[in-house]
Amino acid sequence: MLRSSASARSLYGLQRWFIPWAAALLAQASSGTRVTSTRRSYADQARLYRRYLAGQSQYPAAPPGQSKHERGLAFDIVTSDEELRRLGGLWESWGGIWGGRGGDPIHFEAPQRA
């Protein structure tokens, strides 16, 4: 499903049921797209949140304990702005939650499970 084993390894940490969703999106992405974050510890999330509050990050971060990253239900990717919009629209069409609607275009969350 993925183009390379490096892409598959980049999804490590996501919930098992969620990996195929993320992998399918990455399979549709341009070759320059890469995953930058999946599961985070509480401490990692706290650090990112402090950086965000201090104005040291261009992207928002949820308070520790409230991030889907801490539960393996979100991933971040980097690519061009145009590609983020395209992938965000595709993700939403599949039922996923794209952070681009709330100022966090690199953020992709798991769809709501039935």
N, C-alpha and C positions, 0 to 999 in steps of 0.2 A: 504494500500500500504506500509506503514511503519511498522516496527516491534514494536514500542512503541510510546506512546504519548509524551514521552520526546524527541524523535527524531523529531516528528512533530512540537513541540514547538520550537525546535532549528532552524527551517526554518522561523520563524517569521521575518518579515522585507523584505523578498524577494518579488519581483513583483508577483502578484497573478498567472499570466500565467506561471511563471517560477517555482513555487513551485512543480508542478507534475514532472518536469524534475529532480530537486534536490532530491525529495522523491524517485523517481525510482532508482537513483544512490545509495542512502543510503540503499535502500532495497537489493541491490546487495553487500553491504559492509560487512566486517567481524564485529563481535560483538564489537570489541574494537574501532571501528571507531567512531569519534564524530565530530560534527560541532563546530568550534571555533569562526567563524565570519560570519555574513551575512551583513546586512545594517550597514553602518558607517556614522556618521555625518562628516561634513567638518572638525570640530575640531579634531575628532578622527583620521581622515585620515592625517591631518597635523602632529599630534603627532607621528603617526607611520612613516611618511615620514622623520621627523627629526631624529627619532631613527635609521632608515635605513641609512641616510646620515652620522650619527655619528658612524656607524659601530656597533651599539648595537642590530641589528637584523640580523639573518641569512637569512631571506627572504626579497626580494625586496618589496618596497611599492611605489605605484604611487604618484605623487604630488597631493595635495588636488585639487579637481575640475576635476581630470582626472581618478579617480578610479571607476570601475564598482560597487564596494561595495556601493558607495554613492548613487547609483540609484537602489539598490536592485537587481542587475544583476550578482552578484558573491557571492560565499561562499568559506570558507576555511575549511578544515577538517584535523584532525590528525589521523594517523594510521601508520603502518609500511611502510618503503620505498617500499617494494615489493608490498604491497596492493595499495599504491599510484600509482605505475606504472600500475598495473592491472586496477584500477578504471579510471586512466587517459586515457588509451587506449580505454576502454569502452565508456567513456564520448565523446572522439573524434569520435568514430564510430557512435555516435548518433548525431553528428554535433556540439557538444559543444566545447568550447575552454579550453584546459588544460594548466595551467601555467608551468607544468613540462618541456615543450619544451624551456622555457625561464628562467629556474633556480628558479621557484616558484612552486614546486610540490604539495603544499597544496591548490593551487588556482584553482577553477573551475568557468568558466564564462558561461553565457547564450549563447546558439547558436545564430547565426545571424538570425533575424526574416525576413521572406519573406515580 
